[in-house]
C-alpha cells in the first residue's frame, strides 16, 4: 500500500503550520511596533491612598540652623506636604493630559508613553522634547500651545512645530525596565526609533537636565533625519547640528 497520501497530507499540514507560525510572528512584531491611543485613568483609591501617606508623615525635630546647611527647613516641607494633601487637584491635571493626543508604543520590549501634538501648519518642523529628572511630560504642557500654534501667540506660521513629547522609561506612564541597560544612550536610540516610527524623516530635538544628555547622544549617533539638537543642563546651554545641517532648535 502506497504511503503517498499520508506523505502529501503531512507536507500540506507542515506547510500550513509554517505559514501560520510566520503569520503569528509577523503579527506579534507588528503589534509590538503599533502605536496605540492612550488615556490617563488613575483610580480614586490610589489618589486617596497617596494623600493618606502624605498626611501620615512622621516629622523630625526642627533644624538647629536658620540657613539651608541642614537641608530644607521643616516648615518648608510641611507647607509642601500640605499642598499635596489638600490643595493639589490631580483630576484637573488628568483632564489636561487627556485633552491632548496621547499614545503608547513598544520599543525594545518596553511601553513608551508620549504626547504627539501636530500643528495646524503643515510645514511645521517636527520637534522631540525630552524631559529631565525627576520631571515628566507635565512640565512641557505650557509650551504646546505657543509652539504648535504660534500665530495665536504673536508668532508666525514658519515658527510652528509638530511636537513629540515622550515619557522616559520608568517615568510617568512609560513602562519600567525590568533589567539594566536603559541608560541615556539606549533612550536616545529609542527616541530615534520613535521619530522614525511616526514617519518623520527630518526633525530636531530638545532636552533639559537628564533629557539634555539624551538628545546630545542622539546627535552623536547622527541618525538620518535629525537636523540638530538643543540641550540645557542646569546653567549651561548648547546647540549642535547633526550631519552638518543647520539647527533650528
C-alpha positions, 0 to 999 in steps of 0.5 A: 500500500502506497504511503503517498497520501499520508506523505502529501497530507503531512507536507500540506499540514507542515506547510500550513503550520509554517505559514501560520507560525510566520503569520503569528510572528509577523503579527506579534512584531507588528503589534509590538511596533503599533502605536496605540491611543492612550488615556490617563485613568488613575483610580480614586483609591490610589489618589486617596491612598497617596494623600493618606501617606502624605498626611501620615508623615512622621516629622523630625525635630526642627533644624538647629540652623536658620540657613539651608546647611541642614537641608530644607527647613521643616516648615518648608516641607510641611507647607509642601506636604500640605499642598499635596494633601489638600490643595493639589487637584490631580483630576484637573491635571488628568483632564489636561493630559487627556485633552491632548493626543496621547499614545503608547508604543513598544520599543525594545520590549518596553511601553513608551508613553508620549504626547504627539501634538501636530500643528495646524501648519503643515510645514511645521518642523517636527520637534522631540522634547525630552524631559529631565529628572525627576520631571515628566511630560507635565512640565512641557504642557505650557509650551504646546500651545505657543509652539504648535500654534504660534500665530495665536501667540504673536508668532508666525506660521514658519515658527510652528512645530509638530511636537513629540513629547515622550515619557522616559522609561520608568517615568510617568506612564512609560513602562519600567525596565525590568533589567539594566541597560536603559541608560541615556544612550539606549533612550536616545536610540529609542527616541530615534526609533520613535521619530522614525516610527511616526514617519518623520524623516527630518526633525530636531530635538530638545532636552533639559537636565537628564533629557539634555544628555539624551538628545546630545547622544542622539546627535552623536549617533547622527541618525538620518533625519535629525537636523540638530539638537538643543540641550540645557543642563542646569546653567549651561546651554548648547546647540549642535547640528547633526550631519552638518545641517543647520539647527533650528532648535 
